[in-house]
């Protein structure tokens, strides 16, 4: 007979600022290091003084992100399910969720490796950029997809640690991933002069290092506690629920990434210079967003844990505290980018015309964190509660608003209209989810 594992969490619990920060700060630091890979890659390629290489790197990164982010449900879904099991004190189910996600990640990653040539061709045709940009993009995509299995497995591992509230381990793994990626990219891309090829292989090295470290930590932690049976791991009802929720989240992830792809593609239609400038500015925008995702991660874990414990008071306090911290830091991030953006642009690229073009649109990037703060916070709450249908539906509505704004403002205002459409997309995402949260809370905690 299989022994019962000790409880993970406690049922009623208090949500405090200290708890929020204990999760948010490590995860903010972890997420903040993620766009630094792209930042360093851009700096490395920017040293070659060719806007076409920067554009190719940006376009390749966008295509890779479309593919990878479409599978980010492995992170968000795992976090939500594990957090709810944590709230119920069900250690065995939490581990079963991890192994289900692990199998999906490994299988999907191998499929992406096999499909790499096809993905590269589709990406080239969709982006429709100039030939030198396309050549660099193709090279980057094919190399980066080699790391797809490791990337997706890392999602599952990070989701497990975050769902258990162990944000420090998540931070350690992300620091390892991004540290190895950064060092390898600089060495291969700049020191050896491999350029785009070097930065792509550098990131592959980072993903592989993090995967090996994560698996080692998990095996060490699980060795002394009861094993999860295959019957529990592959319980059909649990698998169906996980696949249903993950399907909704996959659509959500795919659509939000699709919006960023359209943003990049429309920027490419304005010319290589605008594409490169937008790519540089998106690093500012994404740094701010990834920093805020630390507080979204706190919202995921605390909301999921409260729902698992059936504690409405804790749930509402988690919503309130994570929102307050998130909006305060969104304002600070916007102020810093707006104030020091021009100096940072000078550090990123030596190409004068790219810098001059980027300065024109800097305010749009600076205030992106304020526009996106509510969306990221609501995403965290809904992911933790696994209210996936609302996430999917509100994302589709937001994407429709983005498309309408894109075609309304783009032809009239050019790249300014493109950035305006992106802000509208972010605002509609947040407001639409806020409009349904009260009803979902009432239904979730009845009885």
N, C-alpha and C positions, 0 to 999 in steps of 0.2 A: 504494500500500500504506500502511495506517495505521501510523504510528510507535508504538512502545511507550512508554508514559509511564514516568517514573522511579518507583522503588519508593516507597511511602508510608512504610512502617515497616520494622523489622528483625524477623527471625524470632525466635530466642531473645532474651529481654529480662528485665531485672530489674525486679520490682515493688517500689517503695520508698514509704516514708511521704511523701516529697517528691512523687512522682508522684501519689499519692492526693490529697494536698492541692492540688496544682496544678490538678486537675480539680474536686475537691469544693468548694473555697472559692469560685471564681467561679460555679459552678453553684448552690451554696447561696445565694449573694447574689442570683443571678438568680431562683431559685425563690422566695426570701424576698420579693422585690419583687412577685411575682404576687399573693399574697393581700392585699398592701397596697392594690391597686386596690379590692378589695371592702371593705377596712377604711376607706379614704378615702370610698368611696361611702356606706358606712353612716354615717360621721361627717357627711357633707354632708347626707344625708337626715335624720339624727338631729337636726340643728339646727332642723328644722321642728316638733319636739316631738310628732310623731304616730306612735304605735306601729304604726298600720295601714300607713303608708308604709314603715317599716322592714321589716315583715312582707312587704309586696308586693315590695320590692326583694330580700329574701332568697329568697322563693318563685320570683321570676323568674330570679334567679341560679342557683338549683338546677336549674330546667328547662333553662336555657341550658347549664349544665355537663353535664347528662345528654347533650345533643346533642353538644356539643363533645368531651367526654371519650370518647364512644363512638368518636371518630376519633383518639384519642391514639396508636393504633398507628402513625400516620404519624410520630410522634416516636420511639416506642420501637422499632418495627420498623426504621426507617431507621438509628437508632443502632446496633442490633445487627448489621445487615448491613454497614454501613459499617465498623464496628470490626473485624469479621472480615476484610473485604477489606484493611483497614489492616494487620492482623497478617500477612496473606499478601504484603503489598507490592504489591497490585493496585490502582493508582490509577484505572485506567479503569473497573473494576467499581464502585468506590466512587462515582464520578460517575454511572454508569448507575443505581445505586440511588437517588440523589438525583432524577434526572429521572423515574424511574418513580413515586416518591412525589409529585413535583410534579404530574404529570398527574392522579393519583388525587385529590390535594388540591383542585386547581382545579375538577375536574368535580364532586366531592362538595360543595364549597362553594357552587357555583352552584345545585345541586339544593336545598340547604338554604334559600337565599334564596327560591326559588320556593315552597317548602313552609312558609314562615314563618307564614302565617295558620293553617294546619292544626296546626302544632306548638303555636302559642299556645293554640288551642282545646283541644287534648288536654291541655296542661299545666294549664289552668284546671280542667278536669273532674277531673283526677287529684289535684291539690292540694286541691280541695274546701274552699277557705278562704272567709272572709267577703267580701262584695261589694266593699268598699273595697280590701281586699287584692288581690282578683282584678283590679280595674281597673288598679292600679299594676303588677301582674305582667304583664298583657297588653301594656301599653305598653312595658315594659322588654324583653320577649322579642322583639317585632317589630322594635324598633330594633337590638338587639344582633345579631340574625341577619343584618343587612345586612353585617356584617363577617365572616361565615363563610368566604368564600373566602380572605381575608387571614389569618384565624386558622389555617386548615388548612395553608396554604402556609408560614406561620411554623413550624409543627410540623416540616415536612419540612426546612426550612433549618436549624433548630436541631438536628435529628437528625443532619444531615450534619456540622455543625461538631463536635458532641459525639462522634460516631463517630470523627472524625479526631483527637480529643484536644484540639481547639482550644476549650477552655471559655471563654477570655477573649473571643473573638468572640461566643460565645453570650451571655455576660454583657452585652456592649455592646449587642447587639440587644434583650435583655430590658429593660435599663435605659432604652433609647430608648422601647420600647413602653410600659413602665409609667410613665415620666416624662411622656410626652405624654398618656397616659390620665389620670393624676392631675391634671396642670395643667388639662387640658381639662374634666375633671369638676368641679373646684372652680370654674373660671370659669363654665361653663355652668349647673351645678347650683346653686351658691350665689350667685355674684356676679350672674348674670342672673336667678336665682330660678326656673330651669326644673325644679328638683327631680329626680325620677326620670328624666324625659326628658333632662335635662342630663347626668346621670352615664352614661346609656346611650350618648348620642352622643359623650361624652368617650372612652369605651373604643373606639368605632369609629375615632376619630381615631388613637388609639395603635396599633391593629392595622394600619391602613393605612400609617402612618409606618414601622413596623418591616418590613413587607413590601417597601416600596420600597427601604429601606436594605439589606436582606438580598439582594435580587436584584442591586442595584448592586455589592455586595461580591463576590458569586459571579461575575458577568460579568467583573469586573476580574481575579479570580484565575484564571479559566479562559481568558482571552484569549491568554495566552502559552504554553499547553500544548496538546497534541493534542486534537482533538475526539473525542467518543465517537460511534461509528457508531450508526445507528438499529437495525441488526441486533443489536448488543450491548445497547443500551438496552431493546429490546423482545424480547429472547431469550425464547422461549416457556417453556423449562424454568425460567429465572430468574423470569419473571413468575408462573408457577404456584406456585413455592415461596414467593415474596413474598406472593401472595394467600392461600395456605394459612396461612402464619404470621400474616399480618395479620388473617385471619378469626378465628383463635384469640384473638389479642390484642384484637380488637374485642369479642368475647364477654366476655373478661376485663374490659375497660374498661367495657362496658355494665353488667355485673353489679355491679362495685364502685361505679359511680355510682348504680345502682339502689338499692343499700343506703343511700346517703346521701339519695336521694330519699325512700325510705320513712321514714328517720329524720326528715326535715323534715316529711313529710306527717303522721306520727303526732304530731309536736310540734304541728302545726296543729290536730289534733283535741282537744288539751288547751286550746285557746284562743289568741287572737291574742297575748296577753301571753307565754305560754310559747313560741310560735313566734318572737317577736322576741328573747326571752332566749336561746334556743338559737342563733339566727342570730348574735348577738353572740359567744357562747361558741365557736361553730364557727370564728370568725376566729382565736382563740387556738390552737385545735387545729390548724387548717390552717397557720398560721404555723410551728408546730413541725414539722409533717409536711413542709412544703415545704423547710424548712431541712435536714431529714434527707435529702431527696431529692437534695441535692448529693452526699452520699456514696453514695446509690444510683446516681447518674449516674456516679460514679467506678467503681463496681462494674460497671456496664454496659460502659463503654469498655474497662476492663482485662480483664474476663472475656472479652468478645468478641474482643479483640485476642489474648489468650493462646490462645483456641480456634482462631482463624485461623492462628496460628503453630504450632499443635499442641504447645504448651508447658504440660504439666500442672503443673509446679512453679510457674510464674508464675501459673497459674490459681488454685491453692490458696492461694498467698500473697496474691493479690488478694482472695479470699474472707476470709481472716483479717484483713488490715489494714483493709479497709473495714468489717468487722463491729465491730472494736475501736473505731474512731473513731465509728461510728454510735451504738453503745450509750452511749459516754461523753457524747456531745452530747445524746442523748435524755434522759439523766438531768439534765443541766444545764438543758435547756429546760423540763422538768417543774418543777424547783425554782424557776426564774425566774417561771413563770406562777403557780405556787402562792403565791409570796411577794408578787408585785406585781400580781396579777390584779385586786384590788379598785380599785387606783388607775387601772389601765388601763380598767376598766369606766367609771369616772367621766369619762375622756377621750373615750370612744366615744360615749356617749349622754347627753343631758341629761334623758331621761325617767326619773324617779325609780322608778316601779314596774317598768320594764324592768331597771334596775340591781339593784333589790332581788331580783327573781326570778332574775337571772343569778347573783348571789352564792351562792344556795342550791346551784347545780349546778356551781360553779367547780372543785371538786376533780376532777370527772369530766373536764373539759376539760384540766385541768393535767396529768393523768397519761396522757393519750391518746398522747403521743409515746413513752412507754415501752412501752405496749401495742402500738404500731404499728411499733416499730423493727425487729423481726425481719422483719415482713412487707415493709417497704420495702427492706430489705437483700436478702432473698431474691428479690424482684421484680427488683432490679437485676441480680443474677447470672443469673437465668433469661432475662431480656430480652436481655442481652448475648450469651448463648449461643444465643438464639432457640429455647429449649426451650418452645415455645408451648403444646404439648398439655398439659404439666404445669401451666403457668400457668392454662390454661382449666379443667382438671379440679379443681384444688385450690381455685380461686375458687368454683366451683359448690358444692363441699362446704362451704366457709366461708359462702357465702350461705345455704345450708340451715340451718346452725347459727345464723346471725343471725335468720332467720325464726322458728325454734323459740324462741330466747331472747326475741325481740320479743313473741311472743304468750303466752309463759309469764310474763314479768316485767312487761310493760307494764300489763296489767289490775290487777295486784296493787300495784305500786310506782309507777305513773304515770310521770312524766318520769325519775325515778331508774332505773326499769326500762328505759326507752328508752336511756339512756346506758350502762347495764350491757350491753345487747345489742350496742351498738356496740363496746365493748371486747372482748367475746367474739368478734365478727367479726374484729377485728384480730389477736387472738391465734391464732385457728384458721388464718388465712391464713399467718402466719409458720411455725407449727409444722408444718402440712401440707406446705409446700414443703421445709422442713428435713428431713422424714422421707424424701424421695425424692432428695435431692441427691447422696448418696454413690453410689447406683446410676447416676445419670445421668453422673457424672464417670467412673466405670469404663467405661461404654459409649462415652463420647465420645472417650476417649484411648487406646482399644485399638488397637494397630497403629501 
